[in-house]
Amino acid sequence: MTIVDSIVGAGPLSEAILQIAENDDGTVFVRTEKNTFLLALSETRVVFEAVIDIELPAQRERILAALLTYNAVWRETGSIRMALTGNGADATPMMIADMLINETFTSENIAIMIEDLEAKIEIWRDIIATGADDGSAMVHSSHSVKV
């Protein structure tokens, strides 16, 4: 079974996954009702990326501090990280997670990862929309597949 076969196999295992497509460049997209995940593939890992489609409000510095605080506790979050895509005022938050290609790389765990990321993105949308806190609430809500 190939990496892409395992990813495609996750589709029927999750009600959250609406579509899985592979581009000519080898990247894979997984679409859910609210998010699109770009999956970058290598020989050793798959990197999940999802842009959180929300503008940063006036409390931008608090939000950036929350993103960095979240990154500092990567062991507790299953290596999920937050970043910004774009520059300056056009920067948009994004979530990034890695999954190693090993014995835990199964269609079932991929489905769990997508569902977990989907839930965390919704929490981050709320955090961003309300101007952010210190990010500590996110640490305790982690149910990620530890990779």
Long-range contacts (C-beta under 8 A, 24 or more apart in sequence): 3-41, 3-46, 3-101, 3-105, 4-28, 4-41, 6-105, 6-106, 6-107, 6-110, 7-39, 7-46, 7-107, 7-110, 8-107, 9-107, 9-110, 10-107, 10-108, 10-110, 10-111, 10-114, 13-107, 13-108, 13-111, 14-111, 14-114, 14-115, 16-111, 16-114, 16-115, 16-118, 17-111, 17-114, 30-114, 32-114, 32-118, 34-118, 34-121, 34-122, 35-117, 35-118, 35-121, 37-114, 37-117, 43-101, 44-100, 44-101, 45-98, 45-99, 45-100, 45-101, 45-147, 46-98, 46-99, 46-101, 46-105, 46-110, 47-96, 47-97, 47-98, 48-95, 48-96, 48-97, 48-98, 48-99, 48-113, 48-114, 48-117, 49-94, 49-95, 49-96, 50-94, 50-95, 50-117, 50-121, 51-85, 51-92, 51-93, 51-94, 52-92, 52-93, 52-94, 52-95, 52-121, 52-124, 52-125, 52-128, 53-92, 54-92, 54-93, 54-125, 54-128, 54-129, 55-92, 56-91, 56-92, 56-93, 56-128, 57-128, 57-129, 57-131, 58-131, 59-131, 59-132, 62-131, 62-132, 62-133, 63-93, 63-127, 63-128, 63-131, 63-132, 65-132, 65-134, 65-135, 66-127, 66-132, 66-133, 66-134, 66-135, 67-93, 67-135, 68-135, 69-134, 69-135, 69-136, 70-135, 70-138, 70-139, 73-139, 76-139, 76-142, 77-138, 77-139, 77-142, 77-144, 78-116, 78-142, 78-144, 78-145, 78-146, 78-147, 79-144, 79-146, 79-147, 80-117, 80-120, 80-142, 80-144, 82-124, 93-124, 93-128, 95-120, 95-121, 95-124, 97-144, 98-147, 99-145, 99-147, 100-147, 104-145, 104-147, 109-145, 112-145, 113-144, 113-145, 116-142, 116-143, 116-144, 116-145, 119-143
